């Protein structure tokens, strides 16, 4: 697999993340197929994928779209929310996928094992993405951050395939690199994300309000979660939140505002399961998860 020829790419979940990365790959000349619900597939098939971005400019790419994968690909990006993963993977049969890499860009730390049970373990390359990007309508993406960064790590995948994947993403405008430790990579993302997601959703506030009016609770929660992993850096996390634009909201908060299902189990639930395994008390995390549980399944229909 090299970037010398167009890659065949499937994007499972053409939302803010998948729509943006898939559109960048299509703009770079690769054969991209977006996989989603019937209405999303129809709109993308007829009108393409449109991106509004200060970083990349406004552009529209023509791409294929379908409700399921119908031919082998070199790469399948999995960019659905984790609470939709079990149903979404039915759109990508292992037999049809062939030898293509499966790259989940999901929140949480438990999804790689589930994907390795469905697909060959050496094909699954977990990743984390740092970006602010939203689907404002089917086939329409608004990218707000001055960066798109992806880290990749997999102990089961050949290094040459990882290098080719990194080259592919970098050529398309994504800042991609490999990491040595898959578990550490996924934990680092969860550690920074969880306090931001749980507290902004609970208080229905932006990060600017969170880090001022609710700073004591933010510090307490970051400290509590840090106890689950000795590699966690509380001060680094707090400095990270202080760099956010004050109006920034977490994706969980946006989902709650729109009545969509929340990734509560992938984020808060995963933390509670780790705490239980290690017999470490996490009362604040438990309280926040319990308070948000009534919103877990959402209230608005989703495709």
N, C-alpha and C positions, 0 to 999 in steps of 0.2 A: 504494500500500500504506500503510495507516494502522492505528492501533490502535483506530479507532472501530468496527470490526467484528471479529468473531472471525477470526483467521488460521487457515488450514489448515496444520498443522505435521506433518512427518514427523521421527521421531528414528531414525536408522540406528545401532543399537547401544545398547540400553537398559541400559547398565551404570551405574557409579557417577556418571559425568558426565551421560550422556544421560538416565538415569532421573530424576535430580534436576531438571535444567533442563526436561525435558519435563513432569514432574509439576507444576512451578511454573507453566509456561505453561497446562497444563490447568486448574489451580486458578484461574488468572486468567480463565478462560472461553474459551480457544481450543480448536480442534478438533485434538487431538493423536492421531497414530497412531504406535505404537512398532513398529519393524521389526526382527525378529530371527529366531532359529531357531524351529522349530515348537513346541517345548516352552515356550520363553519366551513366544511369542505366545499360546499357549493359556492359560497361567497369568495373563498380564496381561489378556487378554480376559475371563476368567472372574472374576478377583478384583481387577483394577485394579492401580495402581502405588502401593505404600505407601512413605512416607518417614518416617524417624525423624530428627529434627533439633532440636537445642537452639535454633537460630536461628529456624526456621520452625514449630516444633511438630511433633507427629506427625499425619500426615494421609494419607488414601487418595483417589486420584482415579480415576474411571472413565474409561477411554480405549479407543480402538480399538487393536488389535494385529494384525499380519499378518506374513507371511514376505517380502512384496514390496510395493512401492508400486503401487497400482491406479488412482489418480486424481491429477490435478495438485494441487500444494500451493503455498503462498506461500513456505514455508521448509522446507528439509531440513537438520537438524543432523546432521553426520557425527561420531559420537563413538565409533567403534570404535578399537581400537589400530591403529597404522600397519601392523603386520605382517599384519593381517587386512583391510586396506583393499581390496586388489585383488579379493578374493572378495566382500566385502560390497557393493561398488557394483553388483554384478549385481542386487541387490534393488531398485535405483532406476534405471530406464530413462530416458535423456535424453528420449525421446519422451513418456513418461508424466509426467515432472517438469514439463514446460511451462516457464513463465517464473519458477519459484520460485528463490529464492536458495539456494545451497549453502554452508553454513557449517561448515567442518571445525574441530573443537576437538581437534586431535591434537598430540602431541609431534613434534618434528623440524622440518625446514625444506624438505623436498623434495616433500611431498605436494601443495601447491597446483598445481604444474605438471602433475602427473598428473591431478588433478581437472579442470584447464582443458583437457586433451586430451579428456576424456570429455564434459564439459558446456561450454556456451558460456562463454567466459572472463569475460564481464561478470556472470555469475551467481555466480561463486565469490568468497566473502568469507572469507579466512583469519582465524582468531581464535585467541587463547590464553586459557586459563581458569586461574584460581587458586582452588583449592578442595580440600578433603579430603573425598572422598565415595566410598563403596564399595558395590558390589552384594553383599549378604550372601546372597541367594538370588534366583532369578528373580522379578521384580516387587517386590523389597524392597531399599530403599536406606537406608544409614546415612550421614548427613551430619555430619561432625565439626568442620568449621572454622567460625569466627564470621563468615565472609564467603563470597560467591560473586561473583567478579569476572571479567569478560570484556572483553578489548580486541579491537577489530576494525579491519582496514585492508585496503583494496583500491584499487589504482590503476585498475582496470577497471570498477568499479561506480559508478553514478550516486550522487552525494552524497545526493540525496533518499531513495534506497532505504536507504542506510546510516543516515541519521537516523531513518527509520521503524523500522528493525531495532533500533537502540539504544533507542528509546522503548518498543518492545514488551518488550524484556528488562527494562528498568528498571521498567516497570509490573508485571512479574511478580515483582519482588523481587531481580533480579540487578543488580549494579552494573556497568553497561556503558558503554563510551566508545569513540570512534574514535581511531585513531592515524594519523599522517601517513605513516609509512614502514613498509610491510609487511615488508620484509626485516629492518629493524632490530628490529621487534617480534618476529619469529620467532627471530632470533638471541638476543635478550635472554632469551627463555624457555629456549632450548637451553643457553645459557651457565650459567644458574643451575641448570638441571635435571641436566645431564650429570654433574658431579662427585658430586652427591648420589645419583643413581641408580647410577652405576657402582661407587662405593665402598661404599655400604650393601649393595648386592647381593653384591659380592665378599667383604666381611667378614661378611655376614649379621648386621649390627648396626643399631641405631637411630642416629639422627643425634646423640643425646647421646653415645654411645660414639664415634662417628666424629669428632666435633669435639674430643674429649679424647684418647683413646688413639691415634687415627690422624690427629691434626691436621697433623703435618708433611707427610704424604702428601696430605691434603686441600689444603693450601696449594700444594704442588707441582703438583697436578693443575689447580687453578683458574688458577694462573699459566701453565701450559703451554697450556691452552685459550684463555686471554686473548690469547696471542700470535697467534691466528688472526684476531682482529678488534680493531683499535685502539680501538674504542669500549667495550671491556670494562673493567670496574672491579673489580679483584681485591678491594680492601678492602670494597667494597659487597657483593660476593658473600659474603665471610666474615661480615660483620655480619648478612646475611640468614639464613645457616645458624644463627647464634648465637641468633636469635629463635625458632627452631623449638622446639616442645615436645620435650623430650629423648627421649620415646618414639616420635617420628614415624619412619615408614619410607617409603621411596620406593615408588611403584607397581610399579617393576621388581622390587624386592625382594619385595613381596607376591606378584607373579606367580611368581617363582622358588620361593618357599615353597610355593605351591599347585601347582607343577608345570605352570604355564601357559607358553605361548610368551612370549618376552621381546621388547621393542621395542629390541633391541640394535642392529640395523642402522639404525633411525631416529635413534638417539641417538649411540652410539659410532661406528657405520659412517659416519654423515653427517660427523662430525668428522674422521675419517680421510680421507675423500674431499676435504674442504676443505683439509686439511693437504697432501695430495698435489698438489692443484692449485696451491697457493701455495708448494710446496717448503719447508714448515716442519716441522721434526722434532717428533714427538709420541710419544716412546718410552713414557711412562707410560700414555697413552691406549691405545696399541697393546697393551701388556702386559695391561691390564685387559680389553680387548675379547677378546683371545685366551683369557684365563682363563675368561671367561664364555661363550664360544662353545659349549662342550658343553651348556649349559643353554638355548641359543637357541630350540630347537623345543619345549621343555617335555617333560613326561612324563605329563601327565594329559589325558584327553579333554576337549575344549571344544565348546560348541555354536555 
